[in-house]
Amino acid sequence: MKPTDLRGILRYIPRFREKVFVVALDGAIVTDDNFPNLLLDLAVLRSLSIRIVLVHGAASQIQAVGAERGVSPSNLDGTGITDEATLNLALTAANRLTHEILEGLATHDLRAVCTNAITAHPVGIIGGVDHQLTGKVERVDVEFLQGLLAQGVMPVLPPLGFDGDGRTFRVNSDAIACALADQLKATKLIFLTPTEGLTKQGRLLRQVPVADLRQLVEQSPDELPSDLLSKARFAVMACEAGVPRVHIVNGTVDEGLLAEVFSNEGIGTLIYANEYQQIRRALKKDIRSLLQLTKNSVESQELVKRTRGELERKIGDYYLFEIDRNLVGCVALHVYPEENTGELAFLYVSPAHENQGIGGKLVQFVENKARELEVATLVTLSTQAFTWFQSKAGFAEGTVNDLPSARRERYDASGRRSKVLVKRLSAS
């Protein structure tokens, strides 16, 4: 399904209507060929009554303006020392870029305004080094910004802040975006960069719990790309301040923003708070989604076909793994109390979410549930995934005699000749 398919978008609309998204653009995104398409994506979000606040960086533009003037900036991203010459470069670059963004938004009839809603004060002297005109966010004028959003106006904020005496400071745009998302109680903070997302040692991270990312940033920052380290740090800060979702997305991909917002798997990296994932018991209303999720696997004979009636009769045995309230995996635990045995069945994870540890979490969930029920032995049947159960889930190959008698009868009648796998459960 295309991310712009109306049916795919419709299910998200009630969740996002009148919510605030803070969208932070790297300066390089504005000059990319895909920027007009990105503006169209923003227009789609606005048409769905999503309130957008735009923040932009200007690192590449500061470098370009510096080259024009023969001036070497003291820093590009607003985190080091900002001398007078660099601040002048930043003012020129940021004003040009803000104008270009406002111009682009006007082509889609989107009302927008550049604001001075960020009050900043000097970073000051750190480790004996005076950071001069580098600032940090002191206050966000929330009431002013909320008033603009209520009128359908999109605030656009440059990487600058102002103090009460009218002085201007160069402020890191990631820090501004984080402060805005926090103070405006944003539903999402979205960083649009020229890269595919956050990578760890070159491998794209699709979904990352905030606790895991905090540990990575604090203990192994060298495993993350240096140019995304700032975004990783502020993503952690935003999540811990109460922002439910932070995305790092490639802004040069056509429809990339919509694909990230309106699909389960997205295209970039999602940093999430703990409530993002959950395993819950299935309900009768979930049966249609459950059948649709596992349809291809049933057709390829990885899973045994189950009818709607069969699922209804034993719906209490089935559990669903959801991401953002969307079904991506399932498992069942059938208990045979006479023989103190449980069967792990119907384990499935959608292809878009494979290799993320979801299958292991579902198996662990069933094991824990079986222990709660004081089940001594767990069995499972597999025709194609038996090596995974042995190497990853700790099962050993058994025989048909390990199956409960009632299950053995159905095994013989099926003719599937599945391998029988067994795991003895400890009390702990």
C-alpha positions as CSV (number, residue, x, y, z in Angstrom):
1,M,0.0,0.0,0.0
2,K,1.3,3.4,-0.9
3,P,1.8,5.7,2.1
4,T,-0.5,8.3,0.5
5,D,-3.3,5.7,0.1
6,L,-6.3,7.4,1.7
7,R,-7.4,4.2,3.4
8,G,-4.0,3.9,5.1
9,I,-4.2,7.5,6.3
10,L,-7.8,7.5,7.6
11,R,-7.1,5.3,10.6
12,Y,-4.5,7.8,11.9
13,I,-6.7,10.9,11.5
14,P,-8.7,10.6,14.8
15,R,-5.4,10.1,16.7
16,F,-3.6,13.1,15.2
17,R,-6.3,15.7,14.6
18,E,-5.5,19.0,16.3
19,K,-2.3,17.5,17.7
20,V,1.0,19.4,17.4
21,F,3.9,18.0,15.3
22,V,7.2,19.8,15.6
23,V,9.1,19.3,12.3
24,A,12.8,20.2,12.4
25,L,14.5,20.6,9.0
26,D,18.3,20.4,8.5
27,G,19.4,23.3,6.3
28,A,20.5,20.9,3.6
29,I,16.9,19.6,3.2
30,V,15.6,23.1,2.1
31,T,18.0,23.2,-0.8
32,D,17.4,19.5,-1.8
33,D,15.4,18.8,-5.0
34,N,12.8,17.0,-2.9
35,F,11.9,20.1,-0.8
36,P,8.9,21.0,-3.0
37,N,7.5,17.5,-2.4
38,L,8.2,17.9,1.3
39,L,6.1,21.1,1.3
40,L,3.3,19.1,-0.3
41,D,3.5,16.5,2.5
42,L,3.3,19.3,5.0
43,A,0.2,20.6,3.2
44,V,-1.3,17.1,3.5
45,L,-0.7,17.1,7.3
46,R,-2.3,20.6,7.6
47,S,-5.3,19.5,5.6
48,L,-5.9,16.8,8.2
49,S,-6.0,19.4,11.0
50,I,-2.5,18.5,12.3
51,R,-0.8,21.6,13.8
52,I,2.7,22.0,12.4
53,V,5.6,24.0,14.0
54,L,8.6,24.2,11.7
55,V,12.2,24.6,13.0
56,H,15.1,24.8,10.6
57,G,18.9,24.6,10.9
58,A,21.3,26.5,8.7
59,A,24.7,24.8,9.0
60,S,25.2,24.2,5.2
61,Q,24.0,27.7,4.5
62,I,26.3,29.3,7.0
63,Q,29.2,27.4,5.4
64,A,28.1,28.6,2.0
65,V,27.8,32.3,3.1
66,G,31.1,32.1,4.8
67,A,32.7,30.8,1.6
68,E,31.1,33.7,-0.3
69,R,32.6,36.3,2.1
70,G,35.9,34.5,2.7
71,V,35.0,34.1,6.4
72,S,35.6,30.8,8.2
73,P,32.7,30.3,10.8
74,S,33.8,29.4,14.3
75,N,31.0,26.7,14.4
76,L,28.2,25.6,12.2
77,D,25.6,24.0,14.4
78,G,25.4,26.4,17.3
79,T,27.1,24.2,19.9
80,G,30.6,25.6,19.9
81,I,31.9,29.2,20.2
82,T,30.0,31.8,18.2
83,D,32.0,34.9,17.5
84,E,30.6,38.1,16.0
85,A,31.6,37.2,12.5
86,T,29.9,33.8,12.8
87,L,26.7,35.3,14.2
88,N,26.6,37.6,11.2
89,L,26.9,34.7,8.9
90,A,24.2,32.8,10.8
91,L,21.9,35.8,10.6
92,T,22.3,36.1,6.8
93,A,22.0,32.4,6.2
94,A,19.0,31.9,8.5
95,N,17.1,34.9,7.1
96,R,17.6,33.7,3.6
97,L,16.5,30.2,4.5
98,T,13.5,31.3,6.5
99,H,12.4,33.4,3.5
100,E,12.8,30.5,1.2
101,I,10.7,28.3,3.5
102,L,7.9,31.0,3.7
103,E,8.0,31.3,0.0
104,G,7.6,27.6,-0.5
105,L,4.7,27.4,2.0
106,A,3.0,30.2,0.2
107,T,2.9,28.1,-3.0
108,H,0.6,25.7,-1.2
109,D,-1.6,28.4,0.4
110,L,-0.2,27.6,3.8
111,R,-0.2,30.6,6.1
112,A,3.1,30.9,8.1
113,V,5.1,33.4,10.0
114,C,8.6,33.7,11.3
115,T,8.6,34.3,15.1
116,N,10.8,35.5,17.9
117,A,9.2,33.0,20.3
118,I,12.5,31.7,21.7
119,T,14.0,33.6,24.6
120,A,17.7,32.6,25.0
121,H,20.6,33.5,27.2
122,P,24.3,32.9,26.7
123,V,25.7,29.4,27.2
124,G,28.5,31.3,29.1
125,I,31.8,29.9,30.1
126,I,32.2,26.1,30.1
127,G,35.4,24.5,31.1
128,G,37.1,27.9,31.1
129,V,36.0,28.6,27.5
130,D,33.7,31.5,26.8
131,H,31.1,30.5,24.2
132,Q,30.4,34.2,23.5
133,L,27.3,34.5,21.3
134,T,26.2,30.9,21.5
135,G,22.9,30.7,23.4
136,K,20.6,28.1,24.9
137,V,16.8,28.1,25.2
138,E,15.6,29.9,28.3
139,R,11.9,30.1,27.6
140,V,9.3,29.3,24.8
141,D,6.4,31.7,24.4
142,V,3.9,28.9,24.4
143,E,0.8,31.2,24.5
144,F,1.9,33.1,21.4
145,L,2.6,29.9,19.5
146,Q,-0.6,28.3,20.5
147,G,-2.5,31.3,19.4
148,L,-0.9,31.1,15.9
149,L,-1.7,27.4,15.7
150,A,-5.3,27.9,16.7
151,Q,-5.6,30.4,13.8
152,G,-4.2,27.9,11.3
153,V,-0.8,29.7,11.1
154,M,2.4,27.7,10.9
155,P,5.2,29.1,13.0
156,V,8.6,29.0,11.5
157,L,11.6,29.3,13.8
158,P,15.2,29.9,12.8
159,P,18.2,28.7,14.8
160,L,18.3,31.9,16.7
161,G,17.2,33.2,20.1
162,F,16.7,36.6,21.6
163,D,17.1,38.0,25.1
164,G,15.2,40.7,26.9
165,D,17.7,43.3,25.8
166,G,17.2,42.6,22.1
167,R,20.5,40.7,21.7
168,T,20.6,37.8,19.3
169,F,22.2,34.4,20.0
170,R,23.0,31.5,17.8
171,V,21.1,28.4,19.2
172,N,21.3,24.8,18.1
173,S,18.2,24.0,16.1
174,D,17.8,20.5,17.6
175,A,17.7,22.1,21.1
176,I,15.0,24.5,19.9
177,A,13.0,21.7,18.4
178,C,13.2,19.7,21.6
179,A,12.2,22.7,23.8
180,L,9.2,23.4,21.5
181,A,8.0,19.7,21.5
182,D,8.2,19.7,25.3
183,Q,6.5,23.0,26.0
184,L,3.8,22.6,23.3
185,K,3.1,19.0,24.4
186,A,3.7,17.8,20.9
187,T,2.6,14.3,19.8
188,K,5.6,14.0,17.6
189,L,9.0,15.5,17.1
190,I,10.3,14.8,13.6
191,F,13.9,15.5,12.5
192,L,14.3,15.6,8.7
193,T,17.9,15.0,7.7
194,P,19.7,14.0,4.5
195,T,20.4,10.5,6.0
196,E,18.2,7.4,6.2
197,G,17.9,7.6,9.9
198,L,19.9,6.8,13.0
199,T,22.4,4.0,12.5
200,K,24.5,2.0,14.9
201,Q,27.8,0.9,13.4
202,G,26.3,1.4,10.0
203,R,23.0,-0.5,10.6
204,L,19.8,1.4,10.5
205,L,17.9,1.4,13.8
206,R,14.2,1.2,13.0
207,Q,12.6,1.4,16.5
208,V,14.6,2.2,19.6
209,P,13.2,2.4,23.2
210,V,14.3,5.7,24.8
211,A,16.1,3.8,27.6
212,D,18.2,1.9,25.1
213,L,19.1,5.1,23.2
214,R,20.1,6.9,26.4
215,Q,22.4,4.1,27.3
216,L,23.9,4.2,23.8
217,V,24.4,7.9,23.8
218,E,26.0,7.9,27.3
219,Q,28.1,4.8,27.0
220,S,28.9,4.2,23.3
221,P,28.4,7.5,21.4
222,D,31.1,6.5,19.0
223,E,28.8,3.8,17.6
224,L,26.4,6.5,16.3
225,P,27.1,8.8,13.4
226,S,28.7,12.0,14.7
227,D,26.4,14.2,12.6
228,L,23.3,12.7,14.3
229,L,24.6,12.6,17.8
230,S,23.0,15.9,18.7
231,K,19.6,14.6,17.4
232,A,20.0,11.4,19.4
233,R,20.7,13.3,22.6
234,F,17.8,15.7,22.1
235,A,15.5,12.8,21.1
236,V,16.2,11.2,24.5
237,M,15.6,14.5,26.2
238,A,12.3,15.0,24.4
239,C,11.0,11.5,25.1
240,E,11.9,11.8,28.8
241,A,10.2,15.2,28.9
242,G,6.9,13.5,27.8
243,V,7.0,13.6,24.0
244,P,5.7,10.1,23.0
245,R,7.5,9.7,19.6
246,V,10.6,11.2,18.1
247,H,11.4,10.4,14.4
248,I,14.6,10.8,12.5
249,V,13.7,10.6,8.8
250,N,15.4,11.1,5.4
251,G,13.9,14.3,4.1
252,T,15.2,13.8,0.6
253,V,12.9,10.8,-0.1
254,D,9.7,11.5,-2.0
255,E,6.7,11.0,0.4
256,G,9.1,10.0,3.1
257,L,7.4,12.2,5.7
258,L,4.0,10.7,5.0
259,A,5.4,7.2,4.9
260,E,6.9,7.7,8.4
261,V,3.8,9.2,9.9
262,F,1.1,7.1,8.3
263,S,2.5,3.5,8.3
264,N,3.5,1.0,10.9
265,E,7.1,0.4,9.7
266,G,8.0,3.9,8.5
267,I,11.2,4.6,6.6
268,G,13.5,6.0,9.3
269,T,14.2,5.7,13.0
270,L,11.5,6.0,15.7
271,I,12.5,6.6,19.3
272,Y,9.7,5.8,21.6
273,A,8.5,5.8,25.2
274,N,7.6,2.5,26.9
275,E,3.9,2.6,26.0
276,Y,4.8,2.4,22.3
277,Q,4.8,-1.5,22.3
278,Q,2.5,-3.9,24.1
279,I,1.4,-7.5,24.1
280,R,-2.3,-7.9,24.9
281,R,-4.9,-10.6,24.9
282,A,-6.8,-10.9,21.6
283,L,-10.5,-10.0,21.5
284,K,-13.2,-11.1,19.1
285,K,-13.1,-7.8,17.3
286,D,-9.4,-8.6,16.4
287,I,-10.1,-11.8,14.5
288,R,-10.4,-10.1,11.1
289,S,-7.1,-8.3,11.6
290,L,-5.5,-11.6,12.9
291,L,-6.6,-13.5,9.8
292,Q,-5.4,-10.7,7.5
293,L,-2.0,-10.5,9.3
294,T,-1.3,-14.3,8.9
295,K,-2.9,-14.9,5.5
296,N,0.3,-15.2,3.5
297,S,1.9,-17.4,6.1
298,V,-1.1,-19.8,6.1
299,E,-1.0,-19.9,2.3
300,S,2.7,-20.8,2.4
301,Q,1.9,-23.5,5.0
302,E,4.1,-22.0,7.6
303,L,1.0,-21.8,9.9
304,V,-2.0,-24.1,10.2
305,K,-5.1,-22.5,8.8
306,R,-7.6,-21.4,11.5
307,T,-11.2,-20.5,10.7
308,R,-13.0,-17.6,12.2
309,G,-15.1,-20.0,14.3
310,E,-12.0,-21.8,15.6
311,L,-10.5,-18.5,16.6
312,E,-13.7,-17.3,18.3
313,R,-13.9,-20.5,20.4
314,K,-10.4,-20.1,21.7
315,I,-9.8,-16.4,21.4
316,G,-8.7,-16.2,25.1
317,D,-5.6,-18.3,24.1
318,Y,-4.3,-15.7,21.6
319,Y,-2.1,-12.7,22.2
320,L,-1.3,-9.8,19.9
321,F,1.9,-7.7,19.6
322,E,1.0,-4.1,18.8
323,I,3.2,-1.2,17.7
324,D,1.4,2.2,18.0
325,R,-1.9,0.2,18.3
326,N,-1.2,-1.6,15.0
327,L,-1.1,-5.4,14.9
328,V,2.4,-6.7,13.8
329,G,2.6,-10.1,15.5
330,C,0.7,-12.8,17.3
331,V,1.1,-16.0,19.3
332,A,-1.2,-18.5,21.2
333,L,-0.8,-20.6,24.3
334,H,-3.0,-23.7,24.5
335,V,-2.9,-25.4,27.9
336,Y,-3.6,-29.1,28.5
337,P,-4.0,-29.1,32.3
338,E,-4.3,-32.9,32.6
339,E,-0.8,-33.4,31.3
340,N,0.6,-30.1,32.7
341,T,1.7,-29.1,29.2
342,G,1.3,-25.9,27.2
343,E,1.5,-25.5,23.4
344,L,3.1,-22.4,21.9
345,A,1.2,-21.9,18.6
346,F,0.5,-19.5,15.9
347,L,3.7,-17.5,16.3
348,Y,4.0,-14.9,13.6
349,V,5.6,-11.5,13.0
350,S,4.9,-9.4,9.9
351,P,7.8,-9.2,7.4
352,A,8.2,-5.5,7.9
353,H,9.0,-6.1,11.6
354,E,11.3,-9.1,11.3
355,N,14.8,-9.1,12.9
356,Q,13.7,-6.7,15.7
357,G,13.4,-9.3,18.4
358,I,9.6,-9.3,18.4
359,G,9.4,-13.1,17.9
360,G,11.6,-13.6,20.9
361,K,9.5,-11.3,23.0
362,L,6.3,-13.2,22.1
363,V,8.0,-16.5,23.0
364,Q,9.2,-15.1,26.3
365,F,5.7,-13.8,27.0
366,V,4.2,-17.2,26.5
367,E,6.9,-18.9,28.6
368,N,6.1,-16.4,31.5
369,K,2.4,-16.9,31.1
370,A,2.9,-20.7,31.1
371,R,4.9,-20.5,34.3
372,E,2.2,-18.3,35.9
373,L,-0.2,-21.2,35.2
374,E,2.4,-23.7,36.6
375,V,2.8,-25.5,33.3
376,A,5.9,-27.7,33.4
377,T,6.5,-28.3,29.7
378,L,6.1,-26.2,26.6
379,V,5.8,-27.8,23.2
380,T,5.6,-26.3,19.7
381,L,5.2,-27.7,16.2
382,S,7.1,-26.3,13.2
383,T,7.6,-27.3,9.6
384,Q,9.9,-24.4,8.5
385,A,11.1,-22.4,11.6
386,F,12.3,-25.3,13.8
387,T,16.0,-24.2,13.6
388,W,15.0,-20.8,14.9
389,F,13.1,-22.4,17.9
390,Q,16.2,-24.4,18.7
391,S,18.9,-21.8,18.3
392,K,17.0,-18.7,19.5
393,A,14.3,-19.9,21.8
394,G,16.0,-22.8,23.6
395,F,13.7,-25.6,22.4
396,A,15.0,-29.1,21.8
397,E,13.7,-31.6,19.3
398,G,11.3,-34.1,20.8
399,T,9.0,-36.8,19.5
400,V,5.2,-37.1,18.9
401,N,5.1,-38.8,22.3
402,D,5.9,-35.5,24.0
403,L,2.5,-34.1,22.8
404,P,-0.6,-34.2,25.0
405,S,-2.8,-37.0,23.9
406,A,-5.5,-34.7,22.5
407,R,-2.9,-32.8,20.5
408,R,-1.3,-36.0,19.2
409,E,-4.6,-37.1,17.6
410,R,-4.8,-33.9,15.6
411,Y,-1.1,-34.1,14.7
412,D,-1.6,-37.5,13.2
413,A,-4.7,-36.4,11.3
414,S,-3.1,-33.3,9.8
415,G,-0.5,-35.1,7.8
416,R,1.9,-32.1,8.1
417,R,4.7,-34.1,9.7
418,S,5.8,-31.1,11.7
419,K,8.8,-31.3,13.9
420,V,8.0,-31.5,17.6
421,L,10.0,-29.1,19.8
422,V,10.1,-29.2,23.6
423,K,11.2,-26.9,26.4
424,R,11.1,-27.8,30.1
425,L,10.2,-24.8,32.2
426,S,11.8,-24.0,35.5
427,A,9.8,-22.6,38.3
428,S,11.5,-19.2,38.2
